[in-house]
Amino acid sequence: MQEVERIIDEKIQGKALVTENKKENTKKLFIESYGCQMNMNDSEIVAAILDKEGYNTTQILEEADLVLVNTCSIREKAETTVRRRLQKYNAVKQVNKKMKVGVLGCMAERLKEKFLEEEKIVDLVVGPDAYKDLPNLLEEVYEGRDAVNVILSKEETYGDISPVRLNSNGVSAFVSITRGCDNMCTFCVVPFTRGRERSRDPKSILEEIQTMIDKDFKEITLLGQNVDSFLWYGGGLKKDFIKASEMARATAVDFAQLLDMCATQFPKTRFRFSTSNPQDMSLDVIYVMAKHKNICKYIHLPVQSGSNAMLKAMNRQHTREEYMELVDNIFKIVPEMALSQDMIVGFCGETEQDHQDTLDLMEYVKYDFGFMFAYSERPGTLAGKKMDDDIPAAVKKRRLTEVIDLQQKHSLFRTQQHLRKVEEVLIEGTSKKNPNEWKGRNTQNTVIVFPKEQYKLGDFVNVKVEDCTSATLKGIAVGYSDNN
C-alpha cells in the first residue's frame, strides 16, 4: 500500500541533502527529494553509493557535477514541482556544461520516454530498484549516451548498504525493512513504480540499527510501504512464500517477531513503525507493543474511506466492520494507543451517504491526527484507466473541509486527554515558535514543547502537560526519565 508514500512532510520537500564531506572526493553531487520518507531514505542510500564513486554532496546547485532529483508519483503537486525543478536545472546546465542531470524514484519508471526522448531534459533515469547500477549508468552518461534502468527487482532490498544519514536531527532515524507493495489499491501507483513486496534480512536490519545506536540515535522508525506484511524466509517475493521449503516456512520471521527482536535487543531505544495496512495488521503486533515500553504506542492505520462501497471500489482488502473490530481490539489490548488515518474524499462514484459513512467512522475512532486528501487521478493506476473521476471539484472541496474540521475536533479531544499527566518525551529539537523551548514527542507521537532549562537534545525527559492546542501539548519538565 502507499500510505507511507502519502505522508508528505512539506517541510522536507526539495531540501538539498547534506552529508559529511570527504577530502579525497573530488566531484560534487546535488540531490533533492520529493515525496515520502521512503524517498528520503532512498536518497541516503544513493548518497552512500555515490560517496564510494568520489562524490561529496553540495547545497550549491551551480557547482554540481551531478544533479539528481528523487521523485514521487503520488500527488499531482509533486510531479508539477519536479517538472519546474528540471527546468531550473536545465537553465543552470546552459552555464555549467559539464553538469549531468538525473531523475530517480517513482516518476522515473512512468515518465522515462518523456524525460529522455521527447523532452530531452535529463541524461539519466533510474528507478527505485536500480540504484546500485548508478556507477555503470554514470559511465554511460559520461561517454555521451543516455542511461536508463527502471527494471523492478524481486530481490533488491539494499540490505547491504549502510545509508548515509542526511539532514537528520541526530536523534531519530529511519531504517527500511520492506520494499514494494502487493496491494493493488485502484488509486495507487506504488506497485507499478516500486514493484512487488519483498522483505529485508532481519540480521541486516538489526546490524543497521546497531550502527545508528553507536552514532547516538535514540529513536528508530521501521519503514516500509506496508510494514505489517514483513516476512523474511530467506529472500524473494512475499507472494512466493507458498513455494518456499518446509524449513524456510518454519523458520520465517514475521513483523511481530521482528518488532519483538528489535525492542528486546535495544531496550533503551524507542521504536516506531510506518506504514500499517489494516488487512495485514495482526493482533500479535499489538501484543508485542503492549509488552515493550520502548515501542511507541502509536499506529498510522490508513482507512481511506468509511464506506464499504468506496473501499470495494478502491480494492481495499478490508470492510468498514473489520476495520472497526480491529480498532476495538487495539484499544482493548493497549488502551493508551494513538491512531492516525489517511482519508481520500471524492473518490470515483462517492455519494453523500458514502461521505457520511466516513464521518461516522471518524466519530467512532476519534483519530489523534490524520492525512486527508481530495482524490486526484494518477496516470497508470486502475482507477485512472477504468473509472470516472466524476465528483465535481466544489463537492470534493466541501467534503474535504468537513473531514478536516471533524479531525480538528477529535485532535483537540485527544490532546486534552494528556492534560495534567506526566509523560516521557524524547527531545528532538528547538521549538519553531520559541528558541527557549525544546520540542519532542511522547509515546503517542504528539508534539510537546517545554522550557529548555538544563536539558539537551536527545534526552528522555518527563514532562507535566499543562496546556494544549489540537496539535501540540505544552508543559514543564519535572526530571529525566529512567530511559537515559
Secondary structure, 3 states (H helix, E strand, C coil): CCHHHHCCCHHHCCCECCCCCCCCCCEEEEEEECCCHHHHHHHHHHHHHHHCCCEEECCCHHHCCEEEEEECCCCHHHHHHHHHHHHHHHHHHHHCCCCEEEEEEHHHHHHHHHHHHHCCCCCEEECCCCHHHHHHHHHHHHCCCCEEECCCCCCCCCCCCCCCCCCCCCCEEEEECEECCCCCCCCCCHHHHHCCCEECCHHHHHHHHHHHHHCCCCEEEEECCCHHHCEECCCCEHHHHHHCCHHHHHCCEEHHHHHHHHHHHCCCCEEEEECCCHHHCCHHHHHHHHHCCCECCEEECCCECCCHHHHHHCCCCCCHHHHHHHHHHHHHHCCCCEEEEEEEECCCCCCHHHHHHHHHHHHHHCCCEEEEEECCCCCCCHHHHHCCCCCCHHHHHHHHHHHHHHHHHHHHHHHHCCCCCEEEEEEEEECCCCCCEEEEECCCCCEEEEECCCCCCCCEEEEEEEEECCCEEEEEEEEECCCC
